[in-house]
Amino acid sequence: MKKTGNSFKVPKGYFDNFTSKLLDNLPEDAAITPRNEGFKVPDSYFENFNKKLEGKLETKEPKVIALKSYKKYYYAAASIAASIAAAITIAIGLNLNKTPELSFDDLADVDIENYFDSNESSLSSYDIAEIIPVDELEIYDVIDNHLSDENVMDYLENNIDDFDELNIESNE
């Protein structure tokens, strides 16, 4: 790979007093360049510069608000907010894990019937009749649709041959 670098060389001390050498080589009537450089700083300009600048600037004292006296109120507000947030979190957590308590009323009649149909029970209809309080039982608690007397009599006439079988007291 080729070594790259600056191939231009300048003799030592070439730029020392460059301006004066350039002006010496220019003709006297050349009006394009001034004879003096034009950039001259007055003597002791930078010695008093800071004092003059500070004198010209107006310094206003900023309004200072002390925050230390309010710290106890900030701490109190933060602790109250944290305790409220903790209470809300606990309340929501306790309510989410609750399952509603089921009762007998929540079961559908069909579910109860299916249970007795699918599971063999050692209870006879007489045993079940002893458990259920008959005093509080109505016919409409067992049957959903209301039967008219006429429909009951028609059913009995068509399906029962002997009415004496229906009379339980006489069979005993």
C-alpha positions in Angstrom: 0.0 0.0 0.0 1.3 3.5 -0.8 2.1 5.8 1.9 0.1 8.9 1.6 1.2 12.2 3.1 1.7 15.8 2.4 4.1 16.2 -0.5 4.2 20.0 -0.2 7.0 21.3 1.9 7.7 24.9 3.1 11.1 26.1 4.1 11.6 26.8 7.8 10.6 30.3 8.9 8.6 31.0 5.7 5.6 32.3 7.6 7.5 34.4 10.0 7.0 38.0 9.2 4.9 36.9 6.2 2.7 40.0 6.2 5.5 42.5 6.2 7.3 40.6 3.4 4.1 40.5 1.3 3.5 44.2 1.7 7.1 45.0 0.8 6.7 43.1 -2.5 3.5 44.9 -3.4 3.8 48.2 -5.4 3.3 51.4 -3.5 0.3 52.5 -5.4 -1.7 49.3 -4.7 -4.8 50.6 -3.0 -6.3 47.2 -2.5 -4.5 46.5 0.7 -4.0 48.8 3.6 -0.5 49.3 5.0 -1.5 48.7 8.6 -3.3 45.5 9.5 -6.3 47.2 11.1 -6.7 44.7 13.9 -5.2 46.3 16.9 -6.3 46.1 20.5 -5.9 49.1 22.8 -3.3 48.8 25.5 -4.5 47.2 28.8 -7.9 46.4 27.2 -8.1 42.9 28.6 -6.8 43.9 32.0 -10.0 45.9 32.8 -12.4 44.0 30.6 -14.0 41.9 33.4 -14.6 44.9 35.6 -16.2 46.9 32.8 -18.4 44.0 31.7 -19.6 43.3 35.2 -20.5 47.0 35.6 -22.6 47.0 32.5 -24.5 43.8 33.4 -27.4 44.1 35.8 -27.4 41.2 38.2 -30.8 40.5 39.8 -31.0 38.2 42.8 -33.2 35.3 42.0 -36.2 34.6 44.2 -35.4 31.7 46.5 -38.2 29.4 47.7 -37.2 27.2 50.6 -38.5 23.6 50.1 -37.3 22.2 53.3 -40.2 23.5 55.3 -42.7 21.6 53.1 -40.8 18.3 53.3 -43.0 16.9 56.1 -46.1 17.6 54.1 -44.7 15.9 51.1 -43.8 12.8 53.2 -47.3 12.8 54.8 -49.0 13.0 51.4 -46.8 10.2 50.0 -47.4 7.9 52.9 -51.2 8.5 52.6 -51.1 7.8 48.9 -49.1 4.6 49.5 -51.5 3.3 52.2 -54.5 4.0 50.0 -52.9 2.2 47.1 -52.1 -0.8 49.3 -55.7 -0.9 50.7 -57.1 -0.8 47.2 -54.8 -3.6 46.1 -55.7 -5.8 49.0 -59.4 -5.2 48.6 -59.2 -6.1 44.9 -57.1 -9.1 45.6 -59.5 -10.4 48.2 -62.6 -9.9 46.0 -61.0 -11.6 42.9 -60.3 -14.8 44.7 -63.8 -15.2 46.2 -66.0 -17.9 44.6 -69.8 -17.5 45.1 -71.3 -20.0 47.6 -73.7 -22.4 45.9 -77.0 -23.4 47.4 -79.6 -25.9 46.5 -81.6 -23.3 44.7 -78.7 -22.8 42.2 -79.2 -26.4 40.9 -81.5 -26.8 37.9 -84.4 -29.3 38.2 -83.0 -31.1 35.2 -79.7 -31.6 36.9 -81.3 -33.2 39.9 -83.4 -35.5 37.7 -80.4 -36.5 35.7 -78.5 -37.3 38.9 -81.2 -39.6 40.1 -81.6 -41.2 36.7 -77.9 -41.9 36.2 -77.0 -42.9 39.8 -78.6 -45.9 41.4 -80.1 -44.9 44.7 -80.8 -47.3 47.5 -83.7 -45.1 48.6 -87.2 -46.2 47.5 -90.0 -43.8 46.8 -91.4 -44.4 50.3 -88.0 -43.5 51.8 -87.9 -40.3 49.8 -91.5 -39.5 50.8 -90.5 -39.9 54.5 -87.7 -37.3 54.1 -89.7 -34.7 52.2 -92.1 -32.8 54.4 -95.5 -33.4 53.0 -97.2 -30.6 55.0 -95.4 -27.9 53.0 -95.5 -29.7 49.6 -97.9 -28.6 46.9 -98.7 -30.4 43.7 -97.5 -27.5 41.7 -94.0 -27.7 43.4 -93.6 -31.1 41.6 -95.4 -30.3 38.4 -94.7 -27.2 36.4 -97.9 -27.1 34.4 -101.3 -26.8 36.0 -103.6 -29.6 35.3 -107.3 -29.1 35.1 -109.7 -31.5 36.7 -111.0 -32.5 33.3 -107.6 -33.6 32.0 -106.9 -35.6 35.2 -110.2 -37.4 34.9 -109.6 -38.2 31.2 -106.2 -39.6 32.0 -107.5 -41.8 34.7 -110.4 -43.1 32.6 -108.0 -44.0 29.8 -105.1 -45.4 31.7 -106.4 -47.0 34.9 -108.6 -50.1 34.7 -109.5 -50.3 38.3 -110.1 -47.2 40.4 -109.8 -49.2 43.6 -106.1 -49.6 43.0 -105.7 -45.8 43.4 -107.2 -45.9 46.9 -104.2 -46.5 49.2 -106.3 -46.8 52.4 -108.2 -49.8 51.1 -105.0 -51.6 49.9 -103.5 -51.7 53.4 
